[in-house]
Structures are given as C-alpha cells and as structure tokens.
Amino acid sequence: MANGWAPDGAVQEQIEDSVKDALASARARMPSGAGSAECEECGEPIPEARRRALPGARTCVSCQSARDKRPTYSGINRRGSKDSQLR
C-alpha cells in the first residue's frame, strides 16, 4: 500500500531503516575494550559474572541501571521526513 506519492513498500523501507539506525546506535554505545574490576561511578567491585557476560563493563548493575533511566534524545530519521523526499 502506497502512502501518498510514495512507491509501494516505501513505508516498510522507512521502518526497516529506523530499526537499522537504532541497532547501529545501540551497538555503538555498547562497552568495548578492557573492562574494569571496580565500578567507575561508585567504586564497588563488579561481579565476575557481569564481567564475563559483558567484557567491556565499567559500571556495576545498579549504576548502569541508573544511567539507563536518564533521558536520551535522538535525532530525526531524515530518510523518512517529507523534506528529504522533496529534494
């Protein structure tokens, strides 16, 4: 089903592009490199199981949970905006 002047499948392509962008953003935020034995924020030891599960971990579970609750702001999906389709 086309949406306005968009060709068939355009809406699905926008959805797929949005998902791909979100995955790329999430992968970029994942820790990498050598992890830490102690939390960078509170100084408590990071459990061995967490360090094995997430090799680049630098924070304990409670500090990471607090970080994850902070609001994040994302950009606009320009591929799906009307302005980018008109150019």
N, C-alpha and C positions, 0 to 999 in steps of 0.2 A: 504494500500500500504506500503510495507516494504521499508526501506531505507538502502541499503547495506546489512549487515548481521543482522540488527535489525529485531525483530519479528514484525508481523502486530500489529499496534496500538502503537508502541514504540514512534513514533514522537508525537502522541496526548498525550501520558503519559508525555513526556518531557514538552509539552506546559502546561498541567494541573499542573505539579509540579512547573513550573516557576510562574504561576498565584498564586498558593497557597503560595509560598515563598514571592511573592510581597505583598499579602494580610497580611500575618503574620508580615512582616516588617512594613507595614503601620499601622497596629493595635498597634504594639509595640511603634511607635512614637507618637501615639495619647496621648494627655494630660489626666492625671488621678489624682484623689485626689481632694483636695480643690483648687478651682481656686483663682484668685486674683481680687480685685476690681479695681486695677490700673495696667497698663502695666509695666512689668519688665524692658522693654528697654527704653521707653520714659517717663513713669510716668503719662501719660494721663489716665483718667478713661475708663474702659472697659464698653461698653454699656450693660445694663441689658439683652437685647435680645440675645447678644452674649454669655453672661454667662449662660443663660438658655439653649441655643442651644448646647453649648459646655461646660459642667460643670467644666472641669479642665483648662479652658482657662487662660493663664497667660500673654498673649500679646494682644494688640489691633489689629484690622484688618489690618491697614497699616503696622505695624511692622511685623505681621505674613506674609503678602504678600511679604515683602522684604526678610524675611527668606526663604520663599518658592522658591524665584527666585535664591537663591545661588545654585551653582552646588553641586550635590551629587554624590558620587561614590559608586557603588555597586559591590558586589563580583561576581564571576563566578558561574554559575549554574553547579556545579560539576557533578550532575546526568546526564546532557546532554553532558558532554565533552567526547571526544574519549578516553582519558587516563583512566577515571573511568570505561569505558566499557571493556577495555582490561585487567583489573585486575581480 
